[in-house]
Amino acid sequence: PHDIYLPLAVARIDAAGRVTPPSSVAMLTADDSLGAMPDAVPREVIPHLFTALDHAPDEAGPLVWLYPFDEYHAMTFGAEPRLAEVFFGDWLIRAAINEGLPLNSVVSTSNWLACADQSQWRSRVLVTPVPDAGTALSAALLAHVRDGGQVLLYGPTDRADTAWHALLGLRQAEPVAGEMTLRVAGEVDAIEAGALATVVRHDALLSGGPLTETTADDGHYLALLDTAAGVRVAASVRGNVAWVRGADTLTLGKGAHLLGHPPTDQAYPGGALLRLALAALGWEVSFTKVTAGQRVPLTCMARHRGGWFFSGYVPDTTVGLRLRLPLGAPLLVGAEARLVDGAALYHPPRAWHRECRVFVEQAGGVLSCVEQHSGEIGIGRRLLVGGLREATLRFCPETGTADQVQFIHNARYPFIQDTRLPAEREGEVLVVRGVTGQVLISW
């Protein structure tokens, strides 16, 4: 099912800031050795396909890739080709997605510039290569950051406006490539036995050029590289702007897969640094592993009718998934979660797809969010949230239903004499504070 849920969670955004859904979906059929189509195939596929289409994104996801389509065209076919940067940019994002970065919304830079003044971008993280100095894109992104918006940049900064260097605490130094040692502030994932390797073998040809960024002050840096020529910065987060250079180890091979990554006990997985930088911006998607070499899940976060829809593929189901967003720990409908340091810990199956409308902040505990029968005229849905302890609960109502939502404390059927909890409004989100026990959310 992940081959259905993950692709159909992708959102393409046009120049008006609207999601443009797929106009058609092509399915590769699976027949037996005689060319027959067993009835089991459509029986298995059709329900998942309908569910994925019913939950198709109708707005941008929390992470939006500003893809430099026009810029890459000029860098490929222009008078001064920069093919190494074009290759590197796409390869780094591929590695980041394979390392669990929940990136599934995309807009071209020209389309984004046409709608950059829209308020929706204030609640998204814009992911994009470092823009060239003096460009309209660089100016618009700087204005977005000054206005409080979040940006996750990646790639070399040698052609960037000095304003980005100042924001991130960077300055240019002697170019460096080859083998180096990585020092990371904190852990990207929790590993019971062993640790990720600290070795990085940076190939300038495959990684957008040599490393030229070094520290400009005594401030905090997310990841540093020790090289023969001194320290180089691999990642920096300052306030609402983050940057990852993209220092990685790539291996050359023969056949269809020309490039690969060494095992994580031999070289650090460079794509994981984008997820670490994202966590520093308040969006944690991390994993609990027994050993460092275990493969991590792929994750998607899509938005539909005001709700959040999480999808994933888990190649190793012993790996746990930790989620903590600016709204709090997400409680997936029909699942239980253990809170660990403010994050919801799940152990999802191989392929999964869950709705989420409830986010919680509290000190530890096990929480649940379960669908209940409506049982009352005028009520369309009910969610029962349990395990709350002096919690702050945030609820994302379905589009157009915010005025109909009721929060019933420790509800008892038929819900006539129960206590209704007052809710505050934070934009489109409804908030209930200091609640213990169960809350039945009805609308």
LINJOQUI-V62172 format. One record per residue. N is the residue number from 1. PSI is psi in whole degrees, -180 to 180 (999 if undefined). OMEGA is omega in whole degrees, -180 to 180 (none if undefined). NEAR is the number of other C-alpha atoms within 12 Angstrom. Layout:
BEGIN
n=N psi=PSI omega=OMEGA near=NEAR
n=N psi=PSI omega=OMEGA near=NEAR
END
This chain:
BEGIN
n=1 psi=-24 omega=180 near=26
n=2 psi=-25 omega=176 near=28
n=3 psi=-11 omega=175 near=23
n=4 psi=-50 omega=-173 near=31
n=5 psi=-40 omega=-177 near=36
n=6 psi=-50 omega=178 near=38
n=7 psi=-38 omega=-177 near=32
n=8 psi=1 omega=171 near=40
n=9 psi=-5 omega=-179 near=44
n=10 psi=137 omega=179 near=41
n=11 psi=126 omega=173 near=35
n=12 psi=133 omega=-172 near=35
n=13 psi=136 omega=-177 near=35
n=14 psi=-173 omega=-175 near=25
n=15 psi=-15 omega=176 near=21
n=16 psi=1 omega=-179 near=22
n=17 psi=14 omega=-178 near=31
n=18 psi=149 omega=175 near=25
n=19 psi=133 omega=175 near=28
n=20 psi=108 omega=-176 near=24
n=21 psi=167 omega=176 near=27
n=22 psi=140 omega=177 near=19
n=23 psi=-18 omega=177 near=9
n=24 psi=157 omega=178 near=9
n=25 psi=123 omega=180 near=14
n=26 psi=130 omega=-179 near=11
n=27 psi=130 omega=173 near=14
n=28 psi=115 omega=-176 near=12
n=29 psi=158 omega=178 near=15
n=30 psi=107 omega=-180 near=17
n=31 psi=175 omega=178 near=14
n=32 psi=-174 omega=-174 near=12
n=33 psi=-14 omega=178 near=8
n=34 psi=5 omega=179 near=8
n=35 psi=7 omega=179 near=9
n=36 psi=152 omega=178 near=12
n=37 psi=104 omega=179 near=15
n=38 psi=144 omega=179 near=16
n=39 psi=-26 omega=-177 near=14
n=40 psi=-29 omega=-176 near=14
n=41 psi=-58 omega=179 near=19
n=42 psi=-31 omega=179 near=18
n=43 psi=-36 omega=180 near=13
n=44 psi=-38 omega=-170 near=15
n=45 psi=-44 omega=-169 near=23
n=46 psi=-46 omega=-179 near=17
n=47 psi=-42 omega=179 near=16
n=48 psi=-39 omega=180 near=25
n=49 psi=-45 omega=178 near=27
n=50 psi=-43 omega=-180 near=19
n=51 psi=-45 omega=-180 near=22
n=52 psi=-40 omega=179 near=34
n=53 psi=-37 omega=178 near=25
n=54 psi=-31 omega=-177 near=20
n=55 psi=19 omega=-178 near=34
n=56 psi=143 omega=-178 near=40
n=57 psi=136 omega=173 near=38
n=58 psi=5 omega=172 near=30
n=59 psi=168 omega=-178 near=39
n=60 psi=146 omega=175 near=43
n=61 psi=177 omega=-177 near=40
n=62 psi=-29 omega=175 near=40
n=63 psi=130 omega=-179 near=40
n=64 psi=122 omega=179 near=40
n=65 psi=113 omega=172 near=39
n=66 psi=99 omega=-172 near=42
n=67 psi=125 omega=-176 near=35
n=68 psi=66 omega=-175 near=31
n=69 psi=-52 omega=-180 near=23
n=70 psi=-41 omega=-180 near=19
n=71 psi=-43 omega=179 near=30
n=72 psi=-34 omega=177 near=27
n=73 psi=-46 omega=180 near=19
n=74 psi=-36 omega=-180 near=17
n=75 psi=-18 omega=179 near=21
n=76 psi=-45 omega=-173 near=19
n=77 psi=1 omega=-178 near=14
n=78 psi=-176 omega=-176 near=13
n=79 psi=-27 omega=179 near=10
n=80 psi=83 omega=-175 near=13
n=81 psi=143 omega=176 near=16
n=82 psi=57 omega=-173 near=24
n=83 psi=-34 omega=-178 near=24
n=84 psi=-37 omega=-180 near=25
n=85 psi=-36 omega=179 near=36
n=86 psi=-49 omega=179 near=31
n=87 psi=-48 omega=-177 near=25
n=88 psi=-43 omega=-176 near=34
n=89 psi=-49 omega=180 near=39
n=90 psi=-37 omega=-178 near=28
n=91 psi=-36 omega=179 near=29
n=92 psi=-44 omega=180 near=40
n=93 psi=-38 omega=175 near=39
n=94 psi=-46 omega=-179 near=26
n=95 psi=-39 omega=-179 near=33
n=96 psi=-42 omega=178 near=36
n=97 psi=-42 omega=177 near=32
n=98 psi=-21 omega=177 near=29
n=99 psi=13 omega=171 near=36
n=100 psi=4 omega=179 near=40
n=101 psi=124 omega=-175 near=42
n=102 psi=66 omega=-177 near=44
n=103 psi=111 omega=-179 near=47
n=104 psi=19 omega=172 near=45
n=105 psi=139 omega=-175 near=42
n=106 psi=142 omega=174 near=40
n=107 psi=139 omega=176 near=39
n=108 psi=154 omega=-179 near=31
n=109 psi=-37 omega=179 near=34
n=110 psi=-40 omega=177 near=25
n=111 psi=-40 omega=-180 near=26
n=112 psi=-41 omega=179 near=36
n=113 psi=-31 omega=-180 near=29
n=114 psi=-21 omega=-178 near=20
n=115 psi=24 omega=-175 near=22
n=116 psi=-19 omega=-179 near=34
n=117 psi=0 omega=-179 near=20
n=118 psi=145 omega=-176 near=18
n=119 psi=-20 omega=-176 near=15
n=120 psi=-27 omega=-176 near=26
n=121 psi=-17 omega=-180 near=35
n=122 psi=-25 omega=-179 near=26
n=123 psi=13 omega=178 near=30
n=124 psi=159 omega=171 near=38
n=125 psi=119 omega=180 near=42
n=126 psi=122 omega=-178 near=44
n=127 psi=121 omega=-175 near=45
n=128 psi=154 omega=172 near=42
n=129 psi=156 omega=176 near=40
n=130 psi=121 omega=-177 near=42
n=131 psi=152 omega=177 near=38
n=132 psi=152 omega=-180 near=26
n=133 psi=144 omega=174 near=21
n=134 psi=4 omega=-179 near=17
n=135 psi=159 omega=177 near=19
n=136 psi=-35 omega=180 near=20
n=137 psi=-45 omega=180 near=32
n=138 psi=-44 omega=-180 near=30
n=139 psi=-42 omega=-179 near=23
n=140 psi=-39 omega=179 near=27
n=141 psi=-39 omega=177 near=41
n=142 psi=-41 omega=177 near=33
n=143 psi=-38 omega=178 near=22
n=144 psi=-43 omega=179 near=30
n=145 psi=-43 omega=179 near=31
n=146 psi=-26 omega=180 near=19
n=147 psi=3 omega=177 near=19
n=148 psi=0 omega=180 near=20
n=149 psi=155 omega=-179 near=29
n=150 psi=138 omega=180 near=38
n=151 psi=135 omega=172 near=48
n=152 psi=105 omega=-179 near=48
n=153 psi=157 omega=174 near=46
n=154 psi=155 omega=176 near=46
n=155 psi=178 omega=-178 near=45
n=156 psi=152 omega=-178 near=42
n=157 psi=10 omega=-174 near=40
n=158 psi=-18 omega=178 near=28
n=159 psi=10 omega=-173 near=24
n=160 psi=161 omega=171 near=30
n=161 psi=145 omega=-180 near=26
n=162 psi=-20 omega=178 near=24
n=163 psi=-37 omega=178 near=26
n=164 psi=-39 omega=177 near=39
n=165 psi=-44 omega=-179 near=34
n=166 psi=-41 omega=-180 near=22
n=167 psi=-37 omega=-172 near=28
n=168 psi=-3 omega=-180 near=41
n=169 psi=44 omega=-176 near=32
n=170 psi=152 omega=167 near=40
n=171 psi=158 omega=-177 near=29
n=172 psi=143 omega=-179 near=26
n=173 psi=-174 omega=-179 near=20
n=174 psi=132 omega=179 near=18
n=175 psi=139 omega=-178 near=25
n=176 psi=143 omega=173 near=29
n=177 psi=178 omega=179 near=31
n=178 psi=-159 omega=-176 near=27
n=179 psi=139 omega=-179 near=26
n=180 psi=170 omega=-177 near=31
n=181 psi=133 omega=-177 near=31
n=182 psi=135 omega=173 near=32
n=183 psi=118 omega=-177 near=27
n=184 psi=133 omega=177 near=29
n=185 psi=102 omega=-177 near=21
n=186 psi=-177 omega=-178 near=17
n=187 psi=136 omega=178 near=24
n=188 psi=-33 omega=179 near=37
n=189 psi=162 omega=176 near=37
n=190 psi=120 omega=-176 near=26
n=191 psi=125 omega=-177 near=22
n=192 psi=-47 omega=-175 near=17
n=193 psi=124 omega=-180 near=15
n=194 psi=-171 omega=-178 near=18
n=195 psi=162 omega=175 near=26
n=196 psi=145 omega=177 near=33
n=197 psi=154 omega=178 near=26
n=198 psi=3 omega=-178 near=29
n=199 psi=137 omega=172 near=31
n=200 psi=129 omega=176 near=38
n=201 psi=93 omega=-172 near=35
n=202 psi=116 omega=176 near=37
n=203 psi=114 omega=-175 near=26
n=204 psi=-36 omega=-178 near=27
n=205 psi=-39 omega=-176 near=23
n=206 psi=-8 omega=-171 near=32
n=207 psi=34 omega=174 near=38
n=208 psi=27 omega=179 near=34
n=209 psi=177 omega=179 near=31
n=210 psi=170 omega=178 near=34
n=211 psi=128 omega=-178 near=44
n=212 psi=-4 omega=-174 near=33
n=213 psi=129 omega=175 near=43
n=214 psi=176 omega=-175 near=35
n=215 psi=143 omega=179 near=30
n=216 psi=-8 omega=-180 near=22
n=217 psi=-173 omega=-179 near=16
n=218 psi=16 omega=-178 near=10
n=219 psi=-179 omega=-178 near=17
n=220 psi=135 omega=175 near=22
n=221 psi=141 omega=-175 near=34
n=222 psi=-37 omega=-179 near=36
n=223 psi=133 omega=-180 near=39
n=224 psi=151 omega=178 near=34
n=225 psi=128 omega=175 near=41
n=226 psi=118 omega=-178 near=27
n=227 psi=172 omega=179 near=29
n=228 psi=-23 omega=-179 near=15
n=229 psi=9 omega=-180 near=19
n=230 psi=-172 omega=-176 near=21
n=231 psi=139 omega=171 near=29
n=232 psi=148 omega=-177 near=41
n=233 psi=128 omega=177 near=46
n=234 psi=-28 omega=180 near=50
n=235 psi=142 omega=180 near=46
n=236 psi=139 omega=176 near=46
n=237 psi=123 omega=177 near=39
n=238 psi=111 omega=180 near=29
n=239 psi=-121 omega=-176 near=25
n=240 psi=16 omega=177 near=33
n=241 psi=135 omega=180 near=41
n=242 psi=157 omega=180 near=44
n=243 psi=137 omega=175 near=46
n=244 psi=123 omega=-178 near=47
n=245 psi=-41 omega=-175 near=48
n=246 psi=52 omega=175 near=53
n=247 psi=118 omega=-173 near=54
n=248 psi=166 omega=177 near=51
n=249 psi=118 omega=-180 near=38
n=250 psi=141 omega=178 near=36
n=251 psi=142 omega=179 near=21
n=252 psi=139 omega=179 near=15
n=253 psi=-175 omega=180 near=12
n=254 psi=161 omega=176 near=9
n=255 psi=-161 omega=-175 near=8
n=256 psi=-35 omega=-179 near=8
n=257 psi=89 omega=-175 near=11
n=258 psi=-34 omega=-179 near=12
n=259 psi=145 omega=177 near=21
n=260 psi=179 omega=179 near=23
n=261 psi=137 omega=174 near=30
n=262 psi=162 omega=175 near=23
n=263 psi=151 omega=-174 near=24
n=264 psi=-13 omega=175 near=29
n=265 psi=1 omega=177 near=20
n=266 psi=-29 omega=180 near=23
n=267 psi=145 omega=-178 near=31
n=268 psi=135 omega=178 near=39
n=269 psi=102 omega=-173 near=43
n=270 psi=-31 omega=-180 near=47
n=271 psi=-22 omega=-178 near=42
n=272 psi=-21 omega=-178 near=43
n=273 psi=-28 omega=177 near=48
n=274 psi=-37 omega=178 near=51
n=275 psi=-35 omega=177 near=44
n=276 psi=-42 omega=177 near=39
n=277 psi=-38 omega=178 near=46
n=278 psi=-41 omega=179 near=47
n=279 psi=-36 omega=179 near=33
n=280 psi=-22 omega=176 near=38
n=281 psi=-1 omega=177 near=33
n=282 psi=8 omega=-179 near=30
n=283 psi=92 omega=-177 near=35
n=284 psi=123 omega=167 near=36
n=285 psi=99 omega=-177 near=47
n=286 psi=173 omega=-172 near=40
n=287 psi=152 omega=173 near=43
n=288 psi=124 omega=-176 near=34
n=289 psi=152 omega=175 near=28
n=290 psi=-46 omega=179 near=22
n=291 psi=158 omega=-177 near=24
n=292 psi=-27 omega=-175 near=29
n=293 psi=-3 omega=-179 near=27
n=294 psi=142 omega=178 near=29
n=295 psi=144 omega=-177 near=27
n=296 psi=157 omega=-179 near=44
n=297 psi=155 omega=167 near=40
n=298 psi=139 omega=-177 near=42
n=299 psi=148 omega=174 near=43
n=300 psi=143 omega=174 near=41
n=301 psi=112 omega=-178 near=45
n=302 psi=160 omega=180 near=43
n=303 psi=135 omega=179 near=37
n=304 psi=127 omega=179 near=33
n=305 psi=45 omega=176 near=25
n=306 psi=-12 omega=-178 near=30
n=307 psi=175 omega=177 near=37
n=308 psi=137 omega=179 near=37
n=309 psi=114 omega=-178 near=42
n=310 psi=136 omega=177 near=43
n=311 psi=156 omega=-180 near=43
n=312 psi=163 omega=172 near=42
n=313 psi=126 omega=-175 near=34
n=314 psi=99 omega=-179 near=33
n=315 psi=-23 omega=178 near=24
n=316 psi=107 omega=-173 near=25
n=317 psi=1 omega=171 near=25
n=318 psi=-8 omega=179 near=22
n=319 psi=129 omega=179 near=32
n=320 psi=156 omega=-179 near=35
n=321 psi=126 omega=178 near=39
n=322 psi=129 omega=-178 near=37
n=323 psi=129 omega=174 near=44
n=324 psi=118 omega=-177 near=34
n=325 psi=169 omega=178 near=33
n=326 psi=-28 omega=178 near=26
n=327 psi=-18 omega=-177 near=34
n=328 psi=-163 omega=178 near=33
n=329 psi=122 omega=-178 near=45
n=330 psi=134 omega=176 near=47
n=331 psi=109 omega=-178 near=48
n=332 psi=137 omega=-178 near=38
n=333 psi=128 omega=178 near=30
n=334 psi=19 omega=-177 near=25
n=335 psi=161 omega=173 near=30
n=336 psi=151 omega=180 near=26
n=337 psi=141 omega=172 near=36
n=338 psi=129 omega=-180 near=33
n=339 psi=125 omega=179 near=32
n=340 psi=112 omega=-179 near=28
n=341 psi=41 omega=177 near=18
n=342 psi=-4 omega=-179 near=30
n=343 psi=148 omega=176 near=38
n=344 psi=124 omega=-179 near=40
n=345 psi=124 omega=179 near=34
n=346 psi=160 omega=171 near=37
n=347 psi=80 omega=-174 near=30
n=348 psi=161 omega=178 near=33
n=349 psi=-174 omega=-175 near=23
n=350 psi=-51 omega=178 near=23
n=351 psi=135 omega=-176 near=26
n=352 psi=157 omega=-179 near=34
n=353 psi=119 omega=-174 near=38
n=354 psi=143 omega=172 near=38
n=355 psi=151 omega=175 near=36
n=356 psi=128 omega=174 near=40
n=357 psi=-5 omega=-176 near=41
n=358 psi=131 omega=175 near=47
n=359 psi=141 omega=-173 near=42
n=360 psi=141 omega=169 near=49
n=361 psi=119 omega=175 near=37
n=362 psi=169 omega=-177 near=32
n=363 psi=93 omega=174 near=24
n=364 psi=-174 omega=179 near=22
n=365 psi=173 omega=176 near=27
n=366 psi=126 omega=-177 near=27
n=367 psi=159 omega=178 near=40
n=368 psi=156 omega=174 near=34
n=369 psi=111 omega=-171 near=36
n=370 psi=137 omega=176 near=29
n=371 psi=135 omega=178 near=26
n=372 psi=159 omega=175 near=23
n=373 psi=149 omega=-177 near=18
n=374 psi=-51 omega=171 near=20
n=375 psi=16 omega=-177 near=15
n=376 psi=137 omega=177 near=16
n=377 psi=132 omega=-179 near=11
n=378 psi=-9 omega=177 near=14
n=379 psi=125 omega=-179 near=18
n=380 psi=-38 omega=-178 near=20
n=381 psi=156 omega=173 near=24
n=382 psi=140 omega=172 near=31
n=383 psi=131 omega=178 near=37
n=384 psi=118 omega=-180 near=36
n=385 psi=124 omega=-178 near=44
n=386 psi=162 omega=178 near=35
n=387 psi=15 omega=-176 near=30
n=388 psi=140 omega=178 near=36
n=389 psi=102 omega=-178 near=24
n=390 psi=49 omega=-171 near=19
n=391 psi=154 omega=165 near=31
n=392 psi=119 omega=-176 near=27
n=393 psi=128 omega=176 near=44
n=394 psi=133 omega=-176 near=38
n=395 psi=131 omega=178 near=44
n=396 psi=102 omega=-176 near=39
n=397 psi=156 omega=172 near=36
n=398 psi=149 omega=-177 near=28
n=399 psi=127 omega=176 near=20
n=400 psi=8 omega=-176 near=14
n=401 psi=6 omega=-173 near=23
n=402 psi=-36 omega=-178 near=26
n=403 psi=-9 omega=-177 near=19
n=404 psi=-7 omega=-172 near=20
n=405 psi=134 omega=176 near=33
n=406 psi=139 omega=175 near=33
n=407 psi=110 omega=-176 near=37
n=408 psi=124 omega=-175 near=33
n=409 psi=126 omega=179 near=30
n=410 psi=58 omega=-171 near=24
n=411 psi=145 omega=173 near=27
n=412 psi=129 omega=180 near=16
n=413 psi=137 omega=10 near=16
n=414 psi=28 omega=171 near=13
n=415 psi=35 omega=-178 near=22
n=416 psi=-44 omega=-175 near=12
n=417 psi=11 omega=-178 near=12
n=418 psi=163 omega=-178 near=18
n=419 psi=125 omega=173 near=18
n=420 psi=128 omega=-179 near=22
n=421 psi=136 omega=177 near=26
n=422 psi=146 omega=-179 near=20
n=423 psi=143 omega=174 near=26
n=424 psi=162 omega=176 near=20
n=425 psi=128 omega=170 near=19
n=426 psi=87 omega=-174 near=16
n=427 psi=-120 omega=178 near=18
n=428 psi=0 omega=-174 near=25
n=429 psi=140 omega=175 near=26
n=430 psi=135 omega=-173 near=33
n=431 psi=132 omega=172 near=33
n=432 psi=132 omega=-173 near=34
n=433 psi=151 omega=173 near=26
n=434 psi=37 omega=-175 near=23
n=435 psi=140 omega=179 near=31
n=436 psi=142 omega=179 near=26
n=437 psi=-131 omega=-179 near=23
n=438 psi=150 omega=173 near=30
n=439 psi=125 omega=175 near=43
n=440 psi=118 omega=-179 near=40
n=441 psi=121 omega=-175 near=43
n=442 psi=144 omega=174 near=35
n=443 psi=999 omega=none near=29
END
